[in-house]
Amino acid sequence: MIHGNIFDNLPAPAHNEFLETLVQRENVRIERIVSHGHTSPEGFWYDQETDEWVMIVQGSARLAFQDGRDEVPLGSGDHIHLPAHMKHRVSWTDPAVTTIWLAVHF
């Protein structure tokens, strides 16, 4: 059994986003990501081998897509499913509020 609270032990702002694997099994990985105004590096696109479902627990962000579709704004409670190989990047996270993501890779 694993027990915790998504808001416990939040890291202080740092140069990089904070990523923590909460649970990992053969075909599933659940992560907590903490952003303090972080974005993906210019020109970088995530191109993941697996699907990802991500939800903003707190804060806000925007995702951009290499295929040119409109950016997707995300706020607390919003979630999105990103199929494998959908190239995307974090174009903005709120610099004034800690953004906490819950990401499920499957």
C-alpha positions as CSV (number, residue, x, y, z in Angstrom):
1,M,0.0,0.0,0.0
2,I,1.2,3.5,-0.8
3,H,-0.3,6.4,1.1
4,G,0.3,10.2,0.7
5,N,-1.0,13.6,-0.1
6,I,-0.4,15.3,-3.4
7,F,0.2,18.6,-1.5
8,D,2.8,17.2,0.9
9,N,6.5,18.1,0.7
10,L,6.1,20.6,-2.2
11,P,9.6,21.7,-3.4
12,A,10.7,25.3,-3.3
13,P,11.0,27.0,-6.7
14,A,14.1,25.8,-8.6
15,H,15.6,26.1,-12.0
16,N,13.9,23.0,-13.2
17,E,10.4,21.5,-12.8
18,F,10.1,18.9,-10.0
19,L,9.0,15.4,-11.2
20,E,8.2,12.6,-8.8
21,T,7.1,9.1,-9.7
22,L,4.3,8.2,-7.2
23,V,3.5,4.7,-8.5
24,Q,5.1,2.6,-11.2
25,R,3.9,-0.8,-12.5
26,E,4.6,-2.7,-15.7
27,N,2.3,-0.7,-18.0
28,V,1.4,2.4,-15.8
29,R,3.4,5.2,-14.3
30,I,1.8,7.9,-12.1
31,E,3.8,11.1,-11.6
32,R,3.5,14.4,-9.7
33,I,5.0,17.3,-11.5
34,V,5.5,20.7,-9.8
35,S,6.0,23.8,-11.9
36,H,6.8,27.4,-10.8
37,G,6.5,29.3,-14.1
38,H,8.4,26.6,-16.0
39,T,8.0,25.9,-19.7
40,S,9.5,23.4,-22.1
41,P,12.7,24.5,-23.7
42,E,12.2,26.5,-26.9
43,G,12.0,24.1,-29.9
44,F,11.6,21.0,-27.6
45,W,8.7,18.7,-28.1
46,Y,7.7,15.7,-26.0
47,D,7.3,12.6,-28.2
48,Q,6.3,9.9,-25.8
49,E,6.1,6.1,-26.5
50,T,3.0,5.8,-24.3
51,D,-0.3,7.6,-23.9
52,E,-0.5,10.2,-21.1
53,W,-3.5,11.5,-19.2
54,V,-2.7,14.7,-17.3
55,M,-4.7,16.8,-14.9
56,I,-3.9,20.1,-13.2
57,V,-4.6,19.7,-9.5
58,Q,-3.6,23.3,-8.7
59,G,-2.5,26.3,-10.7
60,S,-2.7,26.7,-14.5
61,A,-0.8,25.9,-17.7
62,R,-1.0,25.9,-21.5
63,L,0.0,23.0,-23.8
64,A,1.2,23.7,-27.4
65,F,1.2,21.1,-30.2
66,Q,3.6,20.6,-33.0
67,D,0.9,19.8,-35.5
68,G,-0.4,23.4,-35.3
69,R,-3.6,22.8,-33.4
70,D,-4.7,25.6,-30.9
71,E,-2.9,25.7,-27.6
72,V,-5.0,24.2,-24.7
73,P,-5.3,26.2,-21.5
74,L,-5.6,24.1,-18.4
75,G,-6.7,25.2,-14.9
76,S,-7.4,23.4,-11.6
77,G,-9.4,20.3,-12.3
78,D,-8.9,20.3,-16.1
79,H,-7.5,17.2,-17.7
80,I,-6.4,16.0,-21.2
81,H,-5.5,12.7,-22.8
82,L,-2.4,12.8,-25.1
83,P,-2.1,9.8,-27.3
84,A,1.4,8.3,-27.8
85,H,3.6,10.4,-30.2
86,M,1.4,13.5,-30.0
87,K,4.2,16.0,-30.0
88,H,3.5,18.6,-27.3
89,R,5.2,21.1,-25.0
90,V,4.4,23.2,-22.0
91,S,4.2,26.7,-23.4
92,W,3.3,28.4,-20.0
93,T,2.7,27.7,-16.4
94,D,1.6,30.3,-13.9
95,P,4.7,32.0,-12.3
96,A,2.6,33.4,-9.4
97,V,1.0,30.1,-8.3
98,T,2.6,26.6,-7.8
99,T,1.2,24.4,-10.6
100,I,0.7,20.7,-9.5
101,W,0.2,18.2,-12.3
102,L,-0.9,14.6,-12.0
103,A,0.3,12.6,-15.0
104,V,-0.7,9.0,-15.8
105,H,1.4,7.3,-18.5
106,F,-0.1,4.0,-19.9
